[in-house]
């Protein structure tokens, strides 16, 4: 479900949503470079939409940078050598 963040502070965020969310529901907020996990702590109708307060519990930020680092790791020629060394050691262990 898509919505709008209408306020954020500390460990909480207020959302404006098109439909109600039961109190206690797990919430995942996806942003361009991050995602947040939390719990709906209140939900009330307001001017034709639903105002939901979410208590944030976990955050993962810097996803674009993480994706770039993982891509570099995959392209690293040493990573292939490490993989071959592990496979060689496993073959020797079986013999």
CNS distance restraints for C-alpha pairs under 8 A (distance, minus, plus):
assign (resid   1 and name CA) (resid  17 and name CA) 7.72 0.50 0.50
assign (resid   2 and name CA) (resid  17 and name CA) 6.90 0.50 0.50
assign (resid   2 and name CA) (resid  18 and name CA) 7.86 0.50 0.50
assign (resid   3 and name CA) (resid  15 and name CA) 6.52 0.50 0.50
assign (resid   3 and name CA) (resid  16 and name CA) 5.55 0.50 0.50
assign (resid   3 and name CA) (resid  17 and name CA) 4.68 0.50 0.50
assign (resid   3 and name CA) (resid  18 and name CA) 7.00 0.50 0.50
assign (resid   4 and name CA) (resid  15 and name CA) 5.55 0.50 0.50
assign (resid   4 and name CA) (resid  16 and name CA) 5.11 0.50 0.50
assign (resid   4 and name CA) (resid  17 and name CA) 6.74 0.50 0.50
assign (resid   5 and name CA) (resid  13 and name CA) 7.03 0.50 0.50
assign (resid   5 and name CA) (resid  14 and name CA) 5.87 0.50 0.50
assign (resid   5 and name CA) (resid  15 and name CA) 4.57 0.50 0.50
assign (resid   5 and name CA) (resid  16 and name CA) 6.36 0.50 0.50
assign (resid   6 and name CA) (resid  13 and name CA) 7.73 0.50 0.50
assign (resid   6 and name CA) (resid  14 and name CA) 5.56 0.50 0.50
assign (resid   6 and name CA) (resid  15 and name CA) 5.67 0.50 0.50
assign (resid   6 and name CA) (resid  16 and name CA) 6.62 0.50 0.50
assign (resid   7 and name CA) (resid  13 and name CA) 5.75 0.50 0.50
assign (resid   7 and name CA) (resid  14 and name CA) 5.06 0.50 0.50
assign (resid   7 and name CA) (resid  15 and name CA) 7.32 0.50 0.50
assign (resid   8 and name CA) (resid  12 and name CA) 5.87 0.50 0.50
assign (resid   8 and name CA) (resid  13 and name CA) 4.18 0.50 0.50
assign (resid   8 and name CA) (resid  14 and name CA) 6.14 0.50 0.50
assign (resid   9 and name CA) (resid  13 and name CA) 6.30 0.50 0.50
assign (resid  11 and name CA) (resid  55 and name CA) 5.92 0.50 0.50
assign (resid  11 and name CA) (resid  56 and name CA) 5.09 0.50 0.50
assign (resid  11 and name CA) (resid  57 and name CA) 7.24 0.50 0.50
assign (resid  12 and name CA) (resid  53 and name CA) 7.14 0.50 0.50
assign (resid  12 and name CA) (resid  54 and name CA) 5.54 0.50 0.50
assign (resid  12 and name CA) (resid  55 and name CA) 4.52 0.50 0.50
assign (resid  12 and name CA) (resid  56 and name CA) 5.31 0.50 0.50
assign (resid  13 and name CA) (resid  53 and name CA) 5.95 0.50 0.50
assign (resid  13 and name CA) (resid  54 and name CA) 5.29 0.50 0.50
assign (resid  13 and name CA) (resid  55 and name CA) 6.70 0.50 0.50
assign (resid  13 and name CA) (resid  56 and name CA) 7.29 0.50 0.50
assign (resid  14 and name CA) (resid  51 and name CA) 6.91 0.50 0.50
assign (resid  14 and name CA) (resid  52 and name CA) 5.74 0.50 0.50
assign (resid  14 and name CA) (resid  53 and name CA) 4.58 0.50 0.50
assign (resid  14 and name CA) (resid  54 and name CA) 6.21 0.50 0.50
assign (resid  15 and name CA) (resid  50 and name CA) 7.97 0.50 0.50
assign (resid  15 and name CA) (resid  51 and name CA) 5.74 0.50 0.50
assign (resid  15 and name CA) (resid  52 and name CA) 5.08 0.50 0.50
assign (resid  15 and name CA) (resid  53 and name CA) 6.33 0.50 0.50
assign (resid  15 and name CA) (resid  54 and name CA) 7.61 0.50 0.50
assign (resid  16 and name CA) (resid  49 and name CA) 6.56 0.50 0.50
assign (resid  16 and name CA) (resid  50 and name CA) 5.58 0.50 0.50
assign (resid  16 and name CA) (resid  51 and name CA) 4.80 0.50 0.50
assign (resid  16 and name CA) (resid  52 and name CA) 6.36 0.50 0.50
assign (resid  17 and name CA) (resid  49 and name CA) 5.89 0.50 0.50
assign (resid  17 and name CA) (resid  50 and name CA) 5.04 0.50 0.50
assign (resid  17 and name CA) (resid  51 and name CA) 6.45 0.50 0.50
assign (resid  17 and name CA) (resid  52 and name CA) 7.25 0.50 0.50
assign (resid  18 and name CA) (resid  48 and name CA) 7.97 0.50 0.50
assign (resid  18 and name CA) (resid  49 and name CA) 5.08 0.50 0.50
assign (resid  18 and name CA) (resid  50 and name CA) 6.03 0.50 0.50
assign (resid  19 and name CA) (resid  49 and name CA) 6.72 0.50 0.50
assign (resid  19 and name CA) (resid  50 and name CA) 5.98 0.50 0.50
assign (resid  20 and name CA) (resid  43 and name CA) 6.57 0.50 0.50
assign (resid  20 and name CA) (resid  44 and name CA) 7.50 0.50 0.50
assign (resid  20 and name CA) (resid  45 and name CA) 7.69 0.50 0.50
assign (resid  20 and name CA) (resid  50 and name CA) 5.72 0.50 0.50
assign (resid  20 and name CA) (resid  52 and name CA) 7.86 0.50 0.50
assign (resid  21 and name CA) (resid  25 and name CA) 6.89 0.50 0.50
assign (resid  21 and name CA) (resid  40 and name CA) 7.27 0.50 0.50
assign (resid  21 and name CA) (resid  43 and name CA) 6.42 0.50 0.50
assign (resid  21 and name CA) (resid  52 and name CA) 7.30 0.50 0.50
assign (resid  22 and name CA) (resid  40 and name CA) 7.15 0.50 0.50
assign (resid  22 and name CA) (resid  42 and name CA) 7.94 0.50 0.50
assign (resid  22 and name CA) (resid  43 and name CA) 7.08 0.50 0.50
assign (resid  23 and name CA) (resid  39 and name CA) 7.74 0.50 0.50
assign (resid  23 and name CA) (resid  40 and name CA) 5.11 0.50 0.50
assign (resid  23 and name CA) (resid  41 and name CA) 5.27 0.50 0.50
assign (resid  23 and name CA) (resid  42 and name CA) 5.52 0.50 0.50
assign (resid  23 and name CA) (resid  43 and name CA) 6.60 0.50 0.50
assign (resid  24 and name CA) (resid  39 and name CA) 5.68 0.50 0.50
assign (resid  24 and name CA) (resid  40 and name CA) 5.20 0.50 0.50
assign (resid  24 and name CA) (resid  41 and name CA) 6.03 0.50 0.50
assign (resid  25 and name CA) (resid  39 and name CA) 5.57 0.50 0.50
assign (resid  25 and name CA) (resid  40 and name CA) 5.37 0.50 0.50
assign (resid  26 and name CA) (resid  37 and name CA) 7.31 0.50 0.50
assign (resid  26 and name CA) (resid  38 and name CA) 5.93 0.50 0.50
assign (resid  26 and name CA) (resid  39 and name CA) 4.72 0.50 0.50
assign (resid  26 and name CA) (resid  40 and name CA) 6.59 0.50 0.50
assign (resid  27 and name CA) (resid  37 and name CA) 5.73 0.50 0.50
assign (resid  27 and name CA) (resid  38 and name CA) 5.12 0.50 0.50
assign (resid  27 and name CA) (resid  39 and name CA) 5.49 0.50 0.50
assign (resid  27 and name CA) (resid  40 and name CA) 6.63 0.50 0.50
assign (resid  27 and name CA) (resid  54 and name CA) 7.56 0.50 0.50
assign (resid  28 and name CA) (resid  35 and name CA) 6.88 0.50 0.50
assign (resid  28 and name CA) (resid  36 and name CA) 5.64 0.50 0.50
assign (resid  28 and name CA) (resid  37 and name CA) 4.64 0.50 0.50
assign (resid  28 and name CA) (resid  38 and name CA) 6.51 0.50 0.50
assign (resid  29 and name CA) (resid  35 and name CA) 5.41 0.50 0.50
assign (resid  29 and name CA) (resid  36 and name CA) 5.05 0.50 0.50
assign (resid  29 and name CA) (resid  37 and name CA) 6.47 0.50 0.50
assign (resid  30 and name CA) (resid  34 and name CA) 6.41 0.50 0.50
assign (resid  30 and name CA) (resid  35 and name CA) 4.56 0.50 0.50
assign (resid  30 and name CA) (resid  36 and name CA) 6.75 0.50 0.50
assign (resid  31 and name CA) (resid  35 and name CA) 5.65 0.50 0.50
assign (resid  33 and name CA) (resid  61 and name CA) 6.11 0.50 0.50
assign (resid  33 and name CA) (resid  62 and name CA) 5.56 0.50 0.50
assign (resid  33 and name CA) (resid  63 and name CA) 5.03 0.50 0.50
assign (resid  33 and name CA) (resid  64 and name CA) 5.78 0.50 0.50
assign (resid  34 and name CA) (resid  59 and name CA) 7.26 0.50 0.50
assign (resid  34 and name CA) (resid  60 and name CA) 5.46 0.50 0.50
assign (resid  34 and name CA) (resid  61 and name CA) 4.22 0.50 0.50
assign (resid  34 and name CA) (resid  62 and name CA) 6.11 0.50 0.50
assign (resid  34 and name CA) (resid  63 and name CA) 5.80 0.50 0.50
assign (resid  35 and name CA) (resid  59 and name CA) 5.91 0.50 0.50
assign (resid  35 and name CA) (resid  60 and name CA) 5.48 0.50 0.50
assign (resid  35 and name CA) (resid  61 and name CA) 6.62 0.50 0.50
assign (resid  36 and name CA) (resid  56 and name CA) 6.78 0.50 0.50
assign (resid  36 and name CA) (resid  57 and name CA) 7.58 0.50 0.50
assign (resid  36 and name CA) (resid  58 and name CA) 5.71 0.50 0.50
assign (resid  36 and name CA) (resid  59 and name CA) 4.38 0.50 0.50
assign (resid  36 and name CA) (resid  60 and name CA) 6.42 0.50 0.50
assign (resid  37 and name CA) (resid  56 and name CA) 5.87 0.50 0.50
assign (resid  37 and name CA) (resid  57 and name CA) 5.76 0.50 0.50
assign (resid  37 and name CA) (resid  58 and name CA) 5.09 0.50 0.50
assign (resid  37 and name CA) (resid  59 and name CA) 6.33 0.50 0.50
assign (resid  38 and name CA) (resid  54 and name CA) 6.09 0.50 0.50
assign (resid  38 and name CA) (resid  55 and name CA) 5.32 0.50 0.50
assign (resid  38 and name CA) (resid  56 and name CA) 4.06 0.50 0.50
assign (resid  38 and name CA) (resid  57 and name CA) 4.94 0.50 0.50
assign (resid  38 and name CA) (resid  58 and name CA) 6.77 0.50 0.50
assign (resid  39 and name CA) (resid  54 and name CA) 5.37 0.50 0.50
assign (resid  39 and name CA) (resid  55 and name CA) 5.36 0.50 0.50
assign (resid  39 and name CA) (resid  56 and name CA) 6.62 0.50 0.50
assign (resid  39 and name CA) (resid  57 and name CA) 7.65 0.50 0.50
assign (resid  40 and name CA) (resid  52 and name CA) 6.62 0.50 0.50
assign (resid  40 and name CA) (resid  53 and name CA) 5.84 0.50 0.50
assign (resid  40 and name CA) (resid  54 and name CA) 4.45 0.50 0.50
assign (resid  40 and name CA) (resid  55 and name CA) 6.48 0.50 0.50
assign (resid  41 and name CA) (resid  52 and name CA) 7.50 0.50 0.50
assign (resid  41 and name CA) (resid  53 and name CA) 5.64 0.50 0.50
assign (resid  41 and name CA) (resid  54 and name CA) 5.63 0.50 0.50
assign (resid  41 and name CA) (resid  55 and name CA) 6.54 0.50 0.50
assign (resid  42 and name CA) (resid  52 and name CA) 5.62 0.50 0.50
assign (resid  42 and name CA) (resid  53 and name CA) 5.24 0.50 0.50
assign (resid  42 and name CA) (resid  54 and name CA) 7.36 0.50 0.50
assign (resid  43 and name CA) (resid  50 and name CA) 6.56 0.50 0.50
assign (resid  43 and name CA) (resid  51 and name CA) 5.60 0.50 0.50
assign (resid  43 and name CA) (resid  52 and name CA) 4.40 0.50 0.50
assign (resid  43 and name CA) (resid  53 and name CA) 6.55 0.50 0.50
assign (resid  44 and name CA) (resid  50 and name CA) 5.58 0.50 0.50
assign (resid  44 and name CA) (resid  51 and name CA) 5.37 0.50 0.50
assign (resid  44 and name CA) (resid  52 and name CA) 6.67 0.50 0.50
assign (resid  45 and name CA) (resid  49 and name CA) 5.84 0.50 0.50
assign (resid  45 and name CA) (resid  50 and name CA) 4.46 0.50 0.50
assign (resid  45 and name CA) (resid  51 and name CA) 6.13 0.50 0.50
assign (resid  46 and name CA) (resid  50 and name CA) 5.64 0.50 0.50
assign (resid  46 and name CA) (resid  51 and name CA) 6.26 0.50 0.50
assign (resid  62 and name CA) (resid  66 and name CA) 6.20 0.50 0.50
assign (resid  63 and name CA) (resid  67 and name CA) 6.04 0.50 0.50
assign (resid  64 and name CA) (resid  68 and name CA) 6.34 0.50 0.50
assign (resid  65 and name CA) (resid  69 and name CA) 6.25 0.50 0.50
assign (resid  66 and name CA) (resid  70 and name CA) 6.20 0.50 0.50
assign (resid  67 and name CA) (resid  71 and name CA) 6.21 0.50 0.50
assign (resid  68 and name CA) (resid  72 and name CA) 6.29 0.50 0.50
assign (resid  69 and name CA) (resid  73 and name CA) 6.22 0.50 0.50
assign (resid  70 and name CA) (resid  74 and name CA) 6.26 0.50 0.50
assign (resid  71 and name CA) (resid  75 and name CA) 6.35 0.50 0.50
assign (resid  72 and name CA) (resid  76 and name CA) 6.09 0.50 0.50
assign (resid  73 and name CA) (resid  79 and name CA) 7.01 0.50 0.50
assign (resid  74 and name CA) (resid  79 and name CA) 6.96 0.50 0.50
assign (resid  75 and name CA) (resid  79 and name CA) 7.78 0.50 0.50
assign (resid  76 and name CA) (resid  80 and name CA) 7.40 0.50 0.50
assign (resid  77 and name CA) (resid  81 and name CA) 6.89 0.50 0.50
assign (resid  78 and name CA) (resid  82 and name CA) 6.23 0.50 0.50
assign (resid  79 and name CA) (resid  83 and name CA) 6.33 0.50 0.50
assign (resid  80 and name CA) (resid  84 and name CA) 6.30 0.50 0.50
assign (resid  81 and name CA) (resid  85 and name CA) 6.13 0.50 0.50
assign (resid  82 and name CA) (resid  86 and name CA) 6.27 0.50 0.50
assign (resid  83 and name CA) (resid  87 and name CA) 6.29 0.50 0.50
assign (resid  84 and name CA) (resid  88 and name CA) 6.04 0.50 0.50
assign (resid  85 and name CA) (resid  89 and name CA) 6.15 0.50 0.50
assign (resid  86 and name CA) (resid  90 and name CA) 6.20 0.50 0.50
assign (resid  87 and name CA) (resid  91 and name CA) 6.29 0.50 0.50
assign (resid  88 and name CA) (resid  92 and name CA) 6.30 0.50 0.50
assign (resid  89 and name CA) (resid  93 and name CA) 6.15 0.50 0.50
assign (resid  90 and name CA) (resid  94 and name CA) 6.42 0.50 0.50
assign (resid  91 and name CA) (resid  95 and name CA) 6.61 0.50 0.50
